[in-house]
Amino acid sequence: MSRTYVRRRRTTFIVALGLLTAVLYGPVAGAVAGQRVPSAKPQTYIVATGDTLWGIASRLRPGTDPRPIIQQIQQLNGVEAGSLAPGQRLLIPVAG
């Protein structure tokens, strides 16, 4: 076998292994880190007196950073942090 043939096979193997790792790394890393992908159908939450987006997000996903959840709630509902009113219905992204 020529050296060029061996190098090509080795390079092809390394590239294929790298692509396979990249494809598998995303879902596995998300599962290991405890990240959840929101499902297509959000749930409804009714705001109680004294509720804040930070408090709602913290209760929904304890032990995680509430900022991404707050951002999702704001985008789904078109609300700002200080504009919540008791009895208001919010769409909440559900962990999948």
N, C-alpha and C positions, 0 to 999 in steps of 0.2 A: 504494500500500500504506500502511496505517496504521502508526503507530509501535508500537502495541500488538501488532500481528501480527509485526512484525520482532523486537520484544523477546521475544515468546513463542517464536519459532523459535530465536533465539539462546540463550535460556535452556534450551530443550529440547536443543539441540545440546550445550551445555556440560555439562548433567546426564548425557546419554548418553555423552559422552566421558569424564566422570569415572567412571561405572560401568564402562565398558569398561576403563579404566586400572586400576581396583581389581580387576577379575576377572583381568586378565592379570598384574598386578604380583606377586601371591603366587607363582605357579609360576616366573616368570622370576627373581624375586629369589632364590628358593631355589636355582635352578640356577646363578645367577651367584655366589652366596655359597658354593657347594659343599655345601650342606646336602643330606642324603639322607633319604628317608622310609623307615623300616624296613618290610621286606616282612612278609607275614603269617606266613611260615614261618622261625622263627629257626634258627640253626645251633647245634651243640653244641660246647662248649669244655671240655676236661679240665684242671683246675687242676694246675699243676706246683708243686714245692717253691719257695717264695719268691714266688709270684705274688701280686699285689694287684689289686684292682679298678682302681686308677689305672693300673697297668702294663698290664693287659689292655686297657683302653679306649684307652690311648695307642698300643699296637701295632695295634689295630684301625683307628683313624682318626688316623694321624699328622698333625700340624700343626693339629689342631682341639682345642677345649676338651673334655677327657674327662669333665667333670662330667655332661652330659646322658646320655652313654652309660652311665656308672656308675649313674645313677638308673634307666635302663631295665633294666639287668642286675639291679639290686636288686629292682625290681618284678616282673620275669619269674620270678625265682628265690626271692624271699623271703629274701634273705641280707643280712647287714650287712658292712661293710667288713672287720672283723677276724675274721670267722668262716669264712674259706675254709680248706679242708683239701686237701692233695694227693690227687689222684684224684677229687675231687668234679666232677660234671658240671654245667656252667652252660649255660643257654640264652642265646645271644647274638643281639641283634637284627641282622639282615642289612641292609646298605644296599641300597636298591632302585634 
